[in-house]
């Protein structure tokens, strides 16, 4: 249908004045961007995101069932165009697999309702991420056989990106756990939440954790407010989010090993004089691993969505051998694809090779039984936009 078209990056749907309350800047807190490593080089996200791909693959049947069972028929037949948005799309190819899964599921439902010879609606897909994302690579990588019209929408998903009631299905994988910014308290030397010597809350005290949680609560509220405006009543939103089970202490975060190793390497560089210790103390990774209960509470506060499904995708835990084999080199490349941008923003680019070589060596020395004691979970959440009377009543 649209295979011959070229995806064009465009400042789509500028925010209207009456929607300014949805904008992130209304909080008075500046937004920060953490794009994945662009290009198609050795350390690029395009070549180092197999774990994220596994999550998308594991969610495929859940999305198919969700569209078959939960998507209102009225939505299919009320418009000649079915609009999909992938938020935090990065550079591919994972976003293309996710979108194709959605398109195929909608086509299947449409044919089930109308018959095999029915006229399938056009599909319009919006690939959205921060303006610093490598959209050039994204659009030059678009599948030639795609059955949808593609457009880029740059901007933060913590604010409005689309017109009201314009989207039928929203997808986001491995993105919602990124905060809009590092909590200010954790880099303030006078704060009880100052996170000296550490780069994340997972191995820190309760004060640091609570600062991260407060930032997450603000961010997820903005995210849900924006999507409530953009998604049509009866529309669906599927989220794949790394998190922790209900009742799990934040120190049991499965990502803590990665952050502890990386933080340890940064301190090694500080001892060697390659970076200052003060620079390390002021560096924190802005991610938050939520629990299902936390998302449920946020959705309840928002009032515009119902939670239709929560599933743990049971993505395999990496180890030195077995089903999901990984070594230090692979782990370092994957982490660098995700973290290089934020590290370059804070430190000198010259430390990257030394830093991730240090990480590689330490990773190969770890006991994976320690890693497995952490809770490594990838949750699938399916939300449905309530009708207006349900949302307000």
Buried (B, 14 or more C-beta within 10 A) or exposed (E): EBEEEEBEBEEBBEBEEEBEEBBBEEBEBEBBBBBBBBBBEEBBBBBBBEBBBBBBBBBBEBBBEBBEEBBBEEBBEEBEEBBBBBBBBBBBBBBBBBBBBBBBBBBEBBEEEBEEEEEBBBBBBBBBBBEEBBBBBBBEBBBEEBBBBBBBBBBBBBBBBBBBBBBBBBBBBBBBBBBBBBBEBBBBEEBEBBBBBBBBBBBBBEBBBBBBBEBBBBBBBBBBBBBBBBBBBBBBBBBBBBBBEEEBEBEBBBBBBBBBBBBBBBBBBBEEEBBEBEBBBBBBBBBBBBBBEBBBBBBEEBBBBBBBBBBBBEBEBBBEEEEEEBEBBBBBBBBBBBBBBBBEEBBEEEBBEBBBBBBBBBBEEBEBEEBBEBBBBBBBBBBBBBEEEEBEE
